[in-house]
Amino acid sequence: MGKMRNSILSIALHTHCFCSQFTFELLGS
């Protein structure tokens, strides 16, 4: 269970970073 939760957390973190970078690029242009 802990392993699965950690995996979901990792995916969520990567998604958040990707969205933040995308938004930053969008605002920068």
NUDRENNU-955628 format. One record per residue: residue number from 0; residue in one letter; x, y, z of N, C-alpha, C, CB in turn. Coordinates in Angstrom, 2 decimals. Each point is the difference from the previous one (the first is absolute). Glycine has a CB too. Layout:
BEGIN
+-----+----+---------+---------+---------+---------+---------+---------+---------+---------+---------+---------+---------+---------+
:   i : aa :     n.x :     n.y :     n.z :    ca.x :    ca.y :    ca.z :     c.x :     c.y :     c.z :    cb.x :    cb.y :    cb.z :
+-----+----+---------+---------+---------+---------+---------+---------+---------+---------+---------+---------+---------+---------+
: NUM :  A :       X :       Y :       Z :       X :       Y :       Z :       X :       Y :       Z :       X :       Y :       Z :
...
+-----+----+---------+---------+---------+---------+---------+---------+---------+---------+---------+---------+---------+---------+
//
This chain:
BEGIN
+-----+----+---------+---------+---------+---------+---------+---------+---------+---------+---------+---------+---------+---------+
:   i : aa :     n.x :     n.y :     n.z :    ca.x :    ca.y :    ca.z :     c.x :     c.y :     c.z :    cb.x :    cb.y :    cb.z :
+-----+----+---------+---------+---------+---------+---------+---------+---------+---------+---------+---------+---------+---------+
:   0 :  M :    0.83 :   -1.20 :    0.00 :   -0.83 :    1.20 :    0.00 :    0.88 :    1.26 :    0.00 :   -1.83 :   -1.26 :    1.22 :
:   1 :  G :    2.84 :    1.27 :   -0.35 :    0.89 :    1.15 :    0.08 :    0.74 :    0.22 :   -1.31 :    0.25 :   -0.40 :    2.45 :
:   2 :  K :    0.11 :   -0.71 :   -3.10 :    0.72 :    0.07 :   -1.27 :   -0.89 :    0.60 :   -1.09 :    1.39 :   -2.00 :    0.66 :
:   3 :  M :   -2.65 :    1.58 :   -0.67 :   -0.95 :    0.48 :   -0.99 :   -0.27 :    1.49 :    0.20 :   -1.05 :   -2.28 :   -0.13 :
:   4 :  R :    0.92 :    2.68 :    1.40 :   -0.27 :    1.40 :    0.31 :    1.19 :    0.87 :   -0.40 :   -1.50 :   -0.70 :    1.91 :
:   5 :  N :    2.69 :    0.18 :   -1.69 :    1.22 :    0.72 :   -0.37 :    0.08 :    0.16 :   -1.52 :    1.17 :   -0.90 :    2.05 :
:   6 :  S :   -1.60 :   -0.12 :   -2.77 :    0.01 :    0.03 :   -1.46 :   -0.96 :    1.07 :   -0.52 :    0.60 :   -2.44 :   -0.06 :
:   7 :  I :   -1.80 :    2.46 :    0.64 :   -1.01 :    0.99 :   -0.38 :    0.50 :    1.41 :    0.31 :   -1.84 :   -1.68 :    0.42 :
:   8 :  L :    2.48 :    1.82 :    0.73 :    0.53 :    1.30 :    0.42 :    1.08 :    0.46 :   -0.97 :   -0.50 :   -0.55 :    2.41 :
:   9 :  S :    1.34 :   -0.38 :   -2.85 :    1.07 :    0.30 :   -0.94 :   -0.57 :    0.45 :   -1.35 :    1.48 :   -1.67 :    1.15 :
:  10 :  I :   -2.50 :    0.97 :   -1.62 :   -0.65 :    0.35 :   -1.27 :   -0.65 :    1.37 :    0.11 :   -0.40 :   -2.44 :   -0.50 :
:  11 :  A :   -0.26 :    2.69 :    1.62 :   -0.66 :    1.29 :    0.22 :    1.02 :    1.13 :    0.01 :   -1.81 :   -1.15 :    1.31 :
:  12 :  L :    2.95 :    0.90 :   -0.69 :    1.06 :    1.00 :    0.08 :    0.56 :    0.32 :   -1.39 :    0.57 :   -0.81 :    2.32 :
:  13 :  H :   -0.34 :   -0.22 :   -3.12 :    0.51 :    0.20 :   -1.36 :   -1.02 :    0.74 :   -0.85 :    1.37 :   -2.08 :    0.21 :
:  14 :  T :   -2.65 :    1.75 :   -0.04 :   -1.06 :    0.67 :   -0.75 :   -0.05 :    1.47 :    0.38 :   -1.32 :   -2.14 :   -0.12 :
:  15 :  H :    1.46 :    2.42 :    1.42 :   -0.03 :    1.38 :    0.50 :    1.16 :    0.80 :   -0.58 :   -1.11 :   -0.78 :    2.12 :
:  16 :  C :    2.29 :    0.17 :   -2.13 :    1.19 :    0.67 :   -0.54 :   -0.17 :    0.29 :   -1.48 :    1.43 :   -1.15 :    1.71 :
:  17 :  F :   -2.01 :    0.20 :   -2.44 :   -0.22 :    0.17 :   -1.43 :   -1.00 :    1.13 :   -0.26 :    0.49 :   -2.44 :   -0.37 :
:  18 :  C :   -1.57 :    2.47 :    1.16 :   -1.01 :    1.04 :   -0.15 :    0.57 :    1.37 :    0.34 :   -1.79 :   -1.67 :    0.56 :
:  19 :  S :    2.61 :    1.73 :    0.48 :    0.62 :    1.26 :    0.41 :    0.92 :    0.52 :   -1.10 :   -0.15 :   -0.70 :    2.42 :
:  20 :  Q :    0.93 :   -0.20 :   -3.01 :    0.93 :    0.38 :   -1.06 :   -0.78 :    0.47 :   -1.23 :    1.71 :   -1.65 :    0.86 :
:  21 :  F :   -2.78 :    0.95 :   -1.17 :   -0.84 :    0.34 :   -1.15 :   -0.62 :    1.39 :    0.19 :   -0.48 :   -2.45 :   -0.40 :
:  22 :  T :   -0.03 :    2.71 :    1.60 :   -0.61 :    1.29 :    0.31 :    1.04 :    1.11 :   -0.07 :   -1.69 :   -1.14 :    1.46 :
:  23 :  F :    2.88 :    0.87 :   -0.94 :    1.09 :    0.97 :   -0.01 :    0.39 :    0.37 :   -1.44 :    0.83 :   -0.91 :    2.20 :
:  24 :  E :   -0.75 :   -0.11 :   -3.05 :    0.35 :    0.23 :   -1.41 :   -1.11 :    0.80 :   -0.69 :    1.33 :   -2.15 :   -0.04 :
:  25 :  L :   -2.57 :    1.84 :    0.39 :   -1.15 :    0.67 :   -0.59 :   -0.01 :    1.48 :    0.37 :   -1.31 :   -2.15 :    0.08 :
:  26 :  L :    1.59 :    2.44 :    1.19 :    0.02 :    1.39 :    0.47 :    1.22 :    0.75 :   -0.53 :   -1.23 :   -0.72 :    2.06 :
:  27 :  G :    2.32 :   -0.01 :   -2.27 :    1.24 :    0.62 :   -0.45 :   -0.08 :    0.48 :   -1.45 :    1.22 :   -1.46 :    1.59 :
:  28 :  S :   -2.03 :    0.78 :   -2.41 :   -0.08 :    0.36 :   -1.40 :   -1.00 :    1.12 :   -0.27 :    0.64 :   -2.32 :   -0.55 :
+-----+----+---------+---------+---------+---------+---------+---------+---------+---------+---------+---------+---------+---------+
//
